[in-house]
Amino acid sequence: MDQKNYILSKAVAEKKIRRMALEVVERNYDAQVLLLIGIRENGIVIAHKMATALAGVFAGEVRVLELLMDKKRPEIITILPETDFTGAHLLLIDDVANTGHTMLYALKPLLNFFPANIQTLALVERTHKTFPIHMDYVGLSVSTTPDQHIYVEVIDGDLGGAYLG
């Protein structure tokens, strides 16, 4: 039997998302539209969870977009649906922030526009930054050794929790 060392259960992960949603509302109370950009695979699941959490507390419109990229070779980055980000309030979302590599490259296509602001969110943040990326919203910050990994579990398209591997 495979024993997983959970650091976030499904219930606690969802509470973290609700808390972060309130923080997002506090910092973006004057935005009329908030674009959530979820990085595929797990970031898009968290973006949809965040949109649901924001629905009851954010007065403006919330839209979810999907960012596709090969995290190991991020030369081509696609955001669906295609959108003009000029003047937009953006929230870039991923499951785990480790080195900052993914978030840094995910910012690249957004910089072709002039957004009002770009904020970042990760369900779990590790303390091994090698790129100058700061997470504006973090569900859980974890100190790990460089050889440990954090996995966010998605089961049937729903958030299942996070564990240390």
C-alpha positions in Angstrom: 0.0 0.0 0.0 1.4 3.4 -1.0 1.4 5.7 2.0 1.4 9.4 1.1 2.7 12.1 3.5 -0.2 14.6 3.1 0.6 18.2 4.0 -2.9 19.4 2.8 -6.1 17.4 2.9 -8.8 18.2 0.4 -10.8 20.0 3.1 -7.9 22.1 4.2 -6.8 22.9 0.6 -10.3 24.2 -0.1 -10.2 26.4 3.1 -6.9 27.8 1.9 -8.5 28.6 -1.5 -11.4 30.4 0.2 -9.0 32.4 2.4 -6.9 33.4 -0.6 -10.1 34.4 -2.4 -10.8 36.9 0.4 -7.3 38.3 0.1 -7.7 38.6 -3.7 -10.9 40.6 -3.1 -9.2 42.9 -0.6 -6.5 43.8 -3.0 -8.7 44.0 -6.1 -11.9 45.5 -4.7 -12.0 48.2 -7.4 -11.4 45.8 -10.4 -14.4 45.4 -12.7 -13.0 42.2 -14.3 -10.5 39.8 -12.9 -8.8 37.3 -15.2 -7.6 34.1 -13.6 -4.9 32.4 -15.7 -4.5 28.8 -14.6 -1.3 27.0 -15.7 -2.1 23.6 -17.1 -2.3 20.9 -15.6 -3.1 21.5 -11.9 -3.1 25.3 -12.0 -6.2 25.4 -14.1 -8.0 23.2 -11.5 -7.0 25.7 -8.8 -8.1 28.6 -11.0 -11.6 27.1 -11.4 -11.7 26.5 -7.6 -10.7 30.1 -7.1 -13.3 31.4 -9.5 -16.0 29.5 -7.5 -14.7 30.9 -4.2 -14.7 34.4 -5.7 -18.2 34.1 -7.0 -19.8 34.8 -3.7 -17.5 37.7 -2.6 -16.2 39.5 -5.6 -18.5 42.2 -7.1 -16.9 42.2 -10.5 -16.7 39.7 -13.3 -14.3 36.7 -13.0 -13.0 34.9 -16.1 -10.8 31.8 -16.2 -8.2 31.4 -18.9 -5.9 28.4 -19.5 -2.1 28.7 -20.0 -0.5 25.9 -21.9 3.3 25.3 -21.8 5.9 22.6 -21.6 7.3 23.4 -18.2 10.7 21.8 -19.0 11.0 23.6 -22.4 8.8 26.7 -22.3 9.5 28.2 -25.7 5.9 28.1 -26.8 3.2 29.4 -24.5 -0.4 29.6 -25.4 -3.3 31.2 -23.5 -6.8 30.1 -24.3 -9.0 31.8 -25.2 -6.8 34.5 -26.9 -7.3 37.7 -24.9 -6.1 41.3 -25.0 -4.6 41.9 -21.5 -4.2 45.7 -21.9 -5.6 47.3 -18.8 -6.6 43.9 -17.3 -6.2 42.7 -13.7 -4.5 39.4 -13.9 -4.0 36.6 -11.4 -1.5 33.9 -12.6 -2.2 30.6 -10.8 -0.2 27.4 -10.4 -0.3 24.5 -7.9 3.2 24.5 -6.5 5.8 27.3 -6.7 9.2 25.9 -6.4 12.1 27.7 -8.2 9.9 30.4 -9.8 10.8 29.0 -13.3 7.3 28.2 -14.4 5.8 31.5 -13.2 8.6 33.5 -14.8 8.1 31.9 -18.2 4.3 32.1 -17.9 4.6 35.9 -17.5 6.3 36.2 -20.9 3.2 36.4 -23.1 1.5 38.8 -20.6 4.3 41.3 -21.0 3.3 41.9 -24.7 0.4 43.9 -23.3 0.1 46.6 -20.7 -2.0 45.0 -17.9 -3.2 47.1 -14.9 -1.5 44.5 -12.7 -0.3 41.0 -12.5 -0.5 39.0 -9.3 0.6 35.4 -8.6 -1.0 32.6 -6.6 0.2 29.2 -5.6 -1.6 26.6 -3.5 1.8 25.5 -2.1 5.1 27.4 -2.1 8.5 25.8 -1.5 11.5 27.8 -0.4 13.9 27.1 -3.2 13.6 30.2 -5.4 16.2 30.5 -8.2 14.2 33.0 -10.2 13.1 36.4 -8.8 9.4 35.6 -8.5 7.3 36.5 -5.5 4.0 34.8 -4.8 1.3 37.4 -3.9 -1.0 34.7 -2.5 0.1 31.4 -0.9 -2.1 28.7 0.6 0.8 26.9 2.4 4.5 27.7 2.5 6.7 24.6 3.2 10.4 24.3 3.8 11.8 21.2 2.2 15.1 19.8 1.1 15.9 20.3 -2.6 15.4 16.6 -3.4 11.9 16.4 -1.9 8.9 17.1 -4.1 5.4 18.4 -3.4 2.5 16.9 -5.4 -0.9 18.5 -5.7 -3.4 15.7 -6.2 -6.2 16.1 -8.7 -8.8 13.3 -8.8 -11.4 13.3 -11.6 -10.8 17.0 -12.2 -11.2 18.0 -8.5 -8.6 19.0 -6.0 -7.7 16.2 -3.7 -5.0 17.7 -1.5 -1.2 17.9 -1.5 1.5 15.6 -0.3 5.3 15.5 0.2 7.1 12.9 -1.9 
